[in-house]
Amino acid sequence: MTKKELVQMLEEIVEADPDTLTGEELIEDLEGWDSLAVVNFIALVDENFGITLSPEKIMNSKTVNELVSLLDGYIK
């Protein structure tokens, strides 16, 4: 999976328009980012990469890029 594909899946999770997330957005400013989105993101990562991210690591991420960087080494 590429970074772009991961961001597209994140757009679906937060119900953002396609190709609108650049990576610089603050996660807390994403309208659809809530506890359900966190659970969906954890499930997405588990299904696609076979790893479990802790909610703490996710919640400590400030931007979309920081969230994506949690998967460095797993994405192309």
Backbone as ProteinMPNN parsed JSONL, in Angstrom:
{"seq_chain_A": "MTKKELVQMLEEIVEADPDTLTGEELIEDLEGWDSLAVVNFIALVDENFGITLSPEKIMNSKTVNELVSLLDGYIK", "coords_chain_A": {"N_chain_A": [[0.852, -1.176, 0.0], [0.484, 2.237, -0.741], [1.448, 5.529, 0.458], [-0.364, 7.412, -0.48], [-2.638, 5.827, -0.998], [-3.239, 5.034, 1.606], [-3.869, 7.505, 2.768], [-6.121, 8.098, 1.255], [-7.859, 6.121, 2.205], [-8.061, 6.99, 4.801], [-9.374, 9.38, 4.33], [-11.868, 8.363, 3.641], [-12.605, 7.251, 6.104], [-12.907, 9.53, 7.734], [-14.807, 10.774, 6.343], [-14.175, 12.699, 4.421], [-13.946, 14.734, 1.463], [-12.841, 13.176, -1.564], [-9.345, 13.168, -2.298], [-8.67, 15.452, -0.794], [-7.205, 15.646, 1.544], [-4.028, 16.684, 2.498], [-2.029, 16.037, 4.189], [-0.904, 17.797, 5.906], [-2.868, 18.645, 7.581], [-4.283, 19.289, 10.792], [-5.124, 16.723, 12.944], [-7.083, 16.981, 14.905], [-8.661, 18.922, 13.813], [-10.079, 17.732, 11.818], [-13.25, 17.117, 10.767], [-14.61, 14.644, 10.878], [-13.1, 13.138, 12.629], [-13.156, 11.173, 15.286], [-13.854, 9.117, 18.193], [-14.845, 6.775, 17.031], [-13.697, 6.915, 14.502], [-11.037, 6.554, 15.198], [-11.079, 3.886, 16.087], [-11.848, 2.687, 13.671], [-9.597, 3.32, 12.129], [-7.607, 1.879, 13.485], [-8.549, -0.704, 12.96], [-8.322, -0.721, 10.152], [-5.539, -0.569, 9.833], [-4.774, -2.943, 11.101], [-6.047, -4.88, 9.455], [-4.821, -4.421, 6.958], [-2.06, -4.363, 7.38], [-1.426, -6.087, 9.386], [-0.676, -5.343, 11.941], [-0.992, -3.959, 15.235], [-1.853, -0.857, 16.259], [-1.467, 1.221, 19.058], [-4.067, 3.01, 20.725], [-3.096, 5.234, 22.057], [-0.733, 5.986, 20.684], [-1.876, 6.794, 18.302], [-3.528, 8.885, 19.145], [-1.591, 10.644, 20.02], [-0.542, 11.628, 17.729], [-0.36, 14.525, 15.825], [-0.805, 15.595, 13.271], [-2.049, 14.62, 10.01], [0.079, 13.606, 8.514], [1.81, 12.79, 10.589], [0.309, 10.759, 11.653], [0.263, 8.964, 9.517], [2.971, 8.447, 9.435], [3.319, 6.65, 11.475], [3.244, 4.28, 10.301], [5.547, 3.968, 8.887], [7.864, 2.112, 7.059], [6.087, 0.146, 6.525], [4.541, 1.075, 4.487], [4.693, 2.085, 1.03]], "CA_chain_A": [[0.0, 0.0, 0.0], [1.234, 3.491, -0.797], [0.986, 6.594, 1.358], [-1.556, 8.011, -1.08], [-3.76, 4.913, -0.758], [-3.565, 5.112, 3.027], [-4.549, 8.787, 2.984], [-7.456, 7.958, 0.667], [-8.668, 5.344, 3.143], [-8.31, 7.882, 5.926], [-10.43, 10.297, 3.877], [-13.135, 7.633, 3.765], [-12.916, 7.099, 7.526], [-13.369, 10.813, 8.291], [-15.833, 11.251, 5.413], [-13.694, 13.884, 3.706], [-14.021, 14.614, 0.013], [-11.65, 12.529, -2.128], [-8.17, 13.972, -2.672], [-8.64, 16.746, -0.104], [-6.204, 15.65, 2.613], [-2.664, 16.855, 2.006], [-1.117, 15.508, 5.188], [-0.56, 18.865, 6.838], [-4.027, 18.969, 8.417], [-4.304, 18.851, 12.184], [-6.127, 15.677, 13.096], [-8.191, 17.479, 15.725], [-9.504, 19.789, 12.988], [-10.861, 16.93, 10.872], [-14.621, 17.04, 11.266], [-15.04, 13.278, 11.124], [-12.167, 12.419, 13.489], [-13.719, 10.957, 16.616], [-13.448, 7.819, 18.733], [-15.168, 5.74, 16.047], [-12.678, 7.002, 13.455], [-9.821, 5.94, 15.744], [-11.305, 2.439, 16.026], [-11.806, 2.304, 12.251], [-8.205, 3.41, 11.68], [-6.924, 0.727, 14.076], [-8.992, -1.873, 12.188], [-7.728, -0.592, 8.826], [-4.121, -0.917, 9.947], [-4.706, -4.366, 11.423], [-6.441, -5.653, 8.276], [-3.93, -4.228, 5.815], [-0.646, -4.506, 7.71], [-1.257, -7.116, 10.387], [-0.112, -4.802, 13.171], [-1.949, -3.263, 16.083], [-1.388, 0.416, 16.802], [-2.156, 1.574, 20.298], [-4.819, 4.262, 20.631], [-2.257, 6.327, 22.56], [0.124, 6.446, 19.586], [-2.732, 7.492, 17.34], [-3.982, 10.141, 19.744], [-0.437, 11.532, 20.149], [-0.26, 12.191, 16.405], [-1.003, 15.838, 15.682], [-1.189, 15.848, 11.883], [-2.273, 13.433, 9.182], [1.397, 13.051, 8.194], [2.311, 12.08, 11.763], [-0.483, 9.528, 11.739], [0.77, 8.09, 8.456], [4.35, 8.059, 9.752], [3.281, 5.501, 12.375], [3.334, 3.08, 9.452], [6.802, 3.96, 8.13], [8.382, 0.758, 6.967], [5.013, -0.727, 6.057], [3.958, 1.641, 3.268], [5.648, 2.4, -0.034]], "C_chain_A": [[0.898, 1.239, 0.0], [0.672, 4.481, 0.218], [-0.31, 7.206, 0.829], [-2.791, 7.136, -0.834], [-4.2, 4.948, 0.7], [-4.318, 6.398, 3.338], [-5.962, 8.742, 2.4], [-8.377, 7.159, 1.585], [-9.003, 6.169, 4.382], [-9.393, 8.901, 5.572], [-11.798, 9.629, 3.992], [-13.561, 7.523, 5.228], [-13.497, 8.395, 8.095], [-14.422, 11.478, 7.41], [-15.462, 12.588, 4.779], [-13.858, 13.649, 2.212], [-12.737, 13.972, -0.506], [-10.583, 13.548, -2.525], [-8.144, 15.348, -2.015], [-7.593, 16.799, 1.004], [-4.813, 15.729, 2.005], [-1.643, 16.234, 2.938], [-0.774, 16.53, 6.249], [-1.693, 19.199, 7.813], [-3.809, 18.493, 9.85], [-5.431, 17.846, 12.332], [-7.331, 16.185, 13.869], [-9.133, 18.391, 14.944], [-10.336, 19.02, 11.967], [-12.237, 16.684, 11.466], [-15.039, 15.623, 11.651], [-14.128, 12.481, 12.052], [-12.731, 12.356, 14.903], [-13.295, 9.564, 17.079], [-13.756, 6.679, 17.764], [-14.148, 5.738, 14.905], [-11.371, 6.367, 13.92], [-9.938, 4.418, 15.666], [-11.234, 1.953, 14.579], [-10.38, 2.336, 11.706], [-7.407, 2.229, 12.219], [-7.275, -0.54, 13.294], [-8.369, -1.869, 10.797], [-6.269, -1.04, 8.848], [-3.961, -2.413, 10.214], [-4.998, -5.223, 10.191], [-5.408, -5.59, 7.157], [-2.459, -4.504, 6.11], [-0.376, -5.585, 8.754], [-0.594, -6.648, 11.667], [-1.201, -4.073, 13.945], [-1.299, -2.005, 16.634], [-2.155, 0.707, 18.081], [-2.922, 2.879, 20.092], [-3.998, 5.459, 21.104], [-1.35, 6.882, 21.465], [-0.688, 7.252, 18.58], [-3.12, 8.851, 17.891], [-2.835, 11.132, 19.934], [-0.025, 12.151, 18.818], [-1.048, 13.487, 16.25], [-1.518, 16.109, 14.273], [-1.446, 14.515, 11.165], [-0.931, 12.795, 8.834], [1.99, 12.285, 9.37], [1.579, 10.756, 11.936], [0.032, 8.512, 10.726], [2.177, 7.596, 8.8], [4.413, 6.922, 10.766], [3.46, 4.195, 11.603], [4.568, 3.103, 8.558], [7.373, 2.549, 8.168], [7.355, -0.242, 6.476], [4.392, -0.229, 4.758], [5.073, 2.007, 2.293], [5.653, 3.878, -0.307]], "O_chain_A": [[1.936, 1.271, 0.661], [-0.419, 4.299, 0.758], [-1.235, 7.482, 1.593], [-3.86, 7.646, -0.501], [-5.395, 4.898, 0.995], [-5.295, 6.383, 4.087], [-6.894, 9.289, 2.989], [-9.554, 7.493, 1.723], [-10.095, 6.057, 4.939], [-10.229, 9.244, 6.408], [-12.771, 10.265, 4.395], [-14.738, 7.683, 5.55], [-14.468, 8.361, 8.851], [-14.872, 12.591, 7.686], [-16.297, 13.479, 4.619], [-13.903, 12.507, 1.753], [-11.663, 14.199, 0.051], [-10.885, 14.635, -3.018], [-7.651, 16.307, -2.609], [-7.138, 17.884, 1.368], [-4.46, 14.951, 1.119], [-0.521, 15.936, 2.528], [-0.396, 16.172, 7.364], [-1.491, 19.954, 8.764], [-3.228, 17.434, 10.087], [-6.556, 18.091, 11.897], [-8.47, 15.863, 13.532], [-10.271, 18.612, 15.36], [-11.209, 19.599, 11.32], [-12.362, 16.108, 12.547], [-15.744, 15.428, 12.641], [-14.342, 11.285, 12.251], [-12.774, 13.357, 15.618], [-12.474, 8.912, 16.433], [-12.996, 5.713, 17.69], [-13.78, 4.676, 14.401], [-10.677, 5.719, 13.136], [-9.006, 3.741, 15.232], [-10.625, 0.92, 14.299], [-9.999, 1.478, 10.91], [-6.612, 1.638, 11.488], [-6.4, -1.354, 13.0], [-7.932, -2.915, 10.315], [-5.827, -1.797, 7.984], [-3.108, -3.068, 9.615], [-4.278, -6.183, 9.916], [-5.151, -6.589, 6.486], [-1.695, -4.839, 5.205], [0.776, -5.955, 8.981], [-0.016, -7.45, 12.401], [-2.2, -3.63, 13.377], [-0.322, -2.071, 17.381], [-3.358, 0.461, 18.163], [-2.465, 3.756, 19.36], [-4.18, 6.572, 20.61], [-1.209, 8.098, 21.327], [-0.226, 8.274, 18.072], [-3.048, 9.857, 17.185], [-3.073, 12.337, 20.003], [0.758, 13.1, 18.792], [-2.249, 13.534, 16.512], [-2.541, 16.771, 14.096], [-1.101, 13.443, 11.66], [-0.811, 11.57, 8.854], [2.608, 11.238, 9.175], [2.178, 9.753, 12.323], [0.213, 7.338, 11.05], [2.531, 6.458, 8.491], [5.458, 6.287, 10.906], [3.782, 3.153, 12.174], [4.644, 2.353, 7.585], [7.356, 1.887, 9.206], [7.704, -1.346, 6.059], [3.791, -1.004, 4.013], [6.226, 2.209, 2.677], [6.394, 4.344, -1.173]]}, "name": "protein", "num_of_chains": 1, "seq": "MTKKELVQMLEEIVEADPDTLTGEELIEDLEGWDSLAVVNFIALVDENFGITLSPEKIMNSKTVNELVSLLDGYIK"}
